[in-house]
Amino acid sequence: MKHATERTTYTMQLKRGKPRRTKIICTLGPASANPEMVRKLITAGMNVARINCSHGTVDDRRAWFQMVREAALEMQRTIAILFDLSGVKMRIGKLEGGHIDLKVGDEVRFVRGDAIG
């Protein structure tokens, strides 16, 4: 982390006056969801904190949100927060014989429930 912070600081000093247009998105997870790490990510150049809503509880996400807001306020930085909502997921159940070979033109029907296909 130290190397990334030094490199980012050096790069930013070289280009003063020209704002960086590329944004850095960092995903918060168990290893990075603590105030110290969030501050380090901000120092290293994080513009957006991504919270993956597929993991954790509503209370976890609320705590991560608050952690980012407090660190940004403390460091006088504007940090966007991206809540990554999972979309519809289709799961295939058990297939007779373990697999199926499809050819162009074959018709496939998806049904709900525990039917074996």
C-alpha positions, 0 to 999 in steps of 0.5 A: 500500500505504501508504494501505491500511495507514494506513486499516486502522490508523485503522479499527482504532483507532476500533473498539478493543474490538470485534474485526473479524469480517470476515476479509481473504484475500490471494492470494500470487503472484509479485508478493507472494511475498516476505517484505517484501510478506507483512509489509506484507499482515499490517500492512494487516490480512491474516488469511488467506494464500491459496496457489493450488495451480494455480500454482508447484511443491510447493517454491514452495508450501512456501516461501510457507507458510514465509514466511507462518509466519515473518512471522506469528511475527515480528509476533506475529500468527495468520495462517491459510493457505488452500491452494486446490486445483483441482478436476476440470477438463473440457476440450472438444476439437475440434468438427467445424465449430468449434461445436455448437448444443444444444437442450433434450433433446439428448443429449451424450456426453463421451469421453476421448481425441482424438476429434473431436466 
